[in-house]
Amino acid sequence: MKQKHLSALLFVLIATDCLSAWSQETPGLRDSRRSSGSQSTFSYKIQTTYGATTSAQVSGNLTAETEAILKLKSGSKVTNKMGDDNGNASAVFMATPNGGNVELKGITGENIFLIDDGTVFRSTLKTVDNPDPSLSSVGTASATATHTTSVIVEKGTTSFENTYEQTF
């Protein structure tokens, strides 16, 4: 009788172990894909502006009048280009601990401003009528033509990584 119970117990243990193995999830197929890369970017912008400005600061017994009118003749021109006469241009970037520097070659500009009749630059400081002698008077006034050429250079790197995974 003990033999029978022992055989039955052994059968239950083996059956339980087999059932638990069959009930565990079997691994499926997995499709994994990865891609990565980087892209270097370089851009530049050359901007030329011209115009007229006025400014004035007064205190005490002063007043200011300013006027700036800039008229350009036909034939005035602004030409900026990348590349010398042979089309050669270069930008060399040098990293520094606080950022970087760039050495540009082959950027040229030709700016010819022909000033026409009617151009006026005028600034005047005047003492007010009946000035207060207890006030200190200080003033500045200006009317000027301006011409600015700016070169803006940007360099950067963009990195990316894509991962796709599917289990079925």
C-alpha positions, 0 to 999 in steps of 0.5 A: 500500500505504501508503494502505491501511495509513493507511486501516486505521489511521484506521478503527481509531482512529475505531472505538476512539473510538466504542466508548469513547464508547458504553461510557461510562455515560450519565446516568440520571434523578435525583430530589432532594427537600429540606425544612427547617424550624424549631420554637420551643418554650416551656414553663413549670412552676409548682411549689409545695411546703410542708413541715417541716424540721429541722437540727442541727450540734453539736460538743464537749459539745453534743447536739441534738434537733429535731422538726417536725410540720406539720398543715394544716387542711381548707380549705388550698389551693394554686392556681397559674395562668397568665393573669390574671382576663381570661385574659391572660398573656405571656412576653417573652424578652430575649437577653443575652451570657451567656444570656437573661432572661424577663419574665412577666406573668399568673402568679398564685398563691393559697396558703392554709395553715391550721395545725391542732392538733398542729403542733409545731416544736421544737429543743433544744441540751443539754450532755452529762453530765460535759462535757469542759472542754477542748472548745469547744462550738458548736451550731445547731438549727432546726425550721421550716415551709417554703413554696416556689413556683418558676417554671421557663421554657424557650425553645428552637428546633429546626431540621431539614433532610431530603434525599432523593436517588434515581438510576434 
